[in-house]
Amino acid sequence: MISLFFDRVLEEQPPPAHAPSAALLDPVLSGLARLAANACGSPLASIAILGCGEVWSSAAAELRFARAPRLDPSTYHTAQPAGFFEVSDAALDDRLQSAGDIGFAVRSYAGCILRSAGGETLGTLAVFDMRTRVLLPGERASLLLIAEQAVARIADRARLAELALISNVNPTAAALMESAPVAIYHTDAAGNMVYANPEYRRMFGLKVGHSPDAWSELVHPDDRRQMEQSWDAFCRHPVPVRFNYRTQARDGTIRHLSEQVVAAEGVQGWVGTITDVSDLVAARDNLRKAETLFTNTFDQAPLGIVYADRSGKLLRFNPAFCRMLGFAPGELAERPIGDITFADDVPRVAAELDRLWNGEVQTVDLEKRFKCRDGSLLWVRTTTVLVRESGATPEYSVQFLRDITARKETAEELERVNKQLMSASRQAGMAEVATNVLHNVGNILNSINISASLVIERVKQSKAPGVARLAALLQEKGAAVGDARVPEYLKALGEQLMNDQKVALEELASLRDNLEHIKETVAMQQSYAKLCGVTETIAVADLVEDSLRLNAGAFVRHGVTLRREFGEVPPITVDKHKVLQILVNLVRNAKYACDESGRADKLLILRIERAPAGVRIGVIDNGVGIAPENMHRLFTHGFTTRASGHGFGLHSGALAAQELGGSLHVKSDGPGRGATFTLELPYDSADVRHA
């Protein structure tokens, strides 16, 4: 740490035309310096008057000359046009040199120029700190207000000094005192009042010829006794003194006054001035309230709040931020925020903050990770803005941080569950395809099984045994039949046929057994597939609308009018994709039926209504209709009445409806009379399927 030590006397500069004398460096200025130190939270403050001297004060009391620094670096700024100056790091100010042995190690200072109403530079008011920092906006405003009071005080003291000088040589001095805008009075050596100007009388509501103690009647009741005692003590032992008290007018208005009594020069007695400091007191109270409000908000906020400069160095942070990361305040002081940011996030965050400082964006809102003291990572959402003041270049930023670790963990868990659901959905889709394929394979195997049974029956009915009987007959008749080799041949042939029949029957029996085994395997696979469907609770109207949306373009192209007749039904728990498969196929078939009818008023009605054990969805068209002879074959695999059809859709739809615990049936009054397909589903197909 680089520290600067002040050991040189204030540089000699020619005083302005109306500069005050050294006597004006009175306790009021010391009090204002102490007020500045308190208002800005600084350990040291000074008021320097060019060509006259300076007063120094800590936040608790005035520093006497032996303890006061002998160099005020703020005086370097008196020649500058700006009214306010600030050096956040004195180590970077090459105009100052380290010397001497007085241990006031100043790292930063700020202040303002004291100028008269005519613009003449009177001196400076400055505050000093032993750490690098910048003043907050409220602290700057307070410093400027105190500077105004210091200028007013210097101006009042200067006027009094001028009046004292003029009264000795100019008869108009009395007139000037009579018109002075400050309360002025004169007492004799014993403290008895001998003169009070009009402003004094106005301030206390008195008239000419008032009694010496009439002023006490306007003093606030809570301060009156103390003031009377203090004035009596002054009258008994007159010494320079200062009083601070309140007055209360007859209308209840309360004013704060600061009274200073000093020895009169050139005449016997004492001269006193009274200044109305109500505005200063109000400003101090408002500042205290604002500071208390800010401090309470800052310290008690449940969000982390951090002030940092452009380099990212932490200037100030609240307890919530420390609790979030598990650090003690001393461990984070002046530490770069990048040191506690997760390495993977540093480049991205730095790029966004550069855009903020370069004026490309007004705020930066992002998610990042901090490294906690115990090594864990903390997810936060941070909003960063620059602290701007009266168009000046921003010097620091403020960040508001909210802990989102729980939300991130929830999002990760949701992502994991979503992946599981996607995997289950894919398996369910594969199982659905396998169900249809296996069903068709099962139908084919069933046909093979039937064919094998027929072959067995036909083989059983073979005439081979008759050949053997014929051979026996020929042997019995002998020569009567003719050639003796014929019976022998027929006998051998019969035996061969009998053996062939035996082998064929054995093979066919084995084939039938194997086919039965295949059917059992298919049945097991189908039962497994039924358990893989993903069910969800959904509104029936939404299901129907989804099926219409998939065919919306075709309705427009073919001029089919849609009519929705949706009744109020409760939601159902069902495998959504299976229901959509059925509805999409029914709606597409109805569209084709309307188109093939050649009618101009093609109409398709979608109807939803309650059923005894669930809901009923009707798909009604005024298309070509269905012939009576085709009604019983309509759901048979491979049957279709369209040239481009495959005979699979209605068959698979009927099977899917059964798997869902429902049913699919049709009604038609004949060719040209349209058709009505009705799908009935239970409220919870999962319960039905697992029952």
Secondary structure, 3 states (H helix, E strand, C coil): CCCECCCCCCCCCCCCCCCCCHHHCCHHHHHHHHHHHHHCCCCEEEEEECCCEEEEEECCCEECCCCCCCCCHHHHHCCCCCCEEEECCHHHCCCCCCCCCCCCCECEEEEEEEECCCCCEEEEEEEEECCCCCCCHHHHHHHHHHHHHHHHHHHHHHHHHHHHHHHHHCCCHHHHHHCCCCEEEEECCCCCEEEECHHHHHHHCCCCCCCCCHHHHHECHHHHHHHHHHHHHHHHCCCCEEEEEEEECCCCCEEEEEEEEEECCCCCCEEEEEEECHHHHHHHHHHHHHHHHHHHHHHHCCCEEEEEECCCEEEEECHHHHHHHCCCHHHHCCCEHHHHECHHHHHHHHHHHHHHHCCCCCEEEEEEEEECCCCCEEEEEEEEEECCCCCCCCCEEEEEEEECHHHHHHHHHHHHHHHHHHHHHHHHHHHHHHHHHHHHHHHHHHHHHHHHHHHHHHHHCCCHHHHHHHHHHHHHHHHHCCCCHHHHHHHHHHHHHHHHHHHHHHHHHHHHHHHHHHHHHHHHHHHHHHCCCCCEEECHHHHHHHHHHHCHHHHHHHCCEEEEEECCCCCEEECHHHHHHHHHHHHHHHHHHHHHHCCCCCEEEEEEEEECCEEEEEEEECCCCCCHHHHHHCCCCCCCCCCCCCCCHHHHHHHHHHHCCCEEEEECCCCCCCEEEEEEEECEHHHHHHC
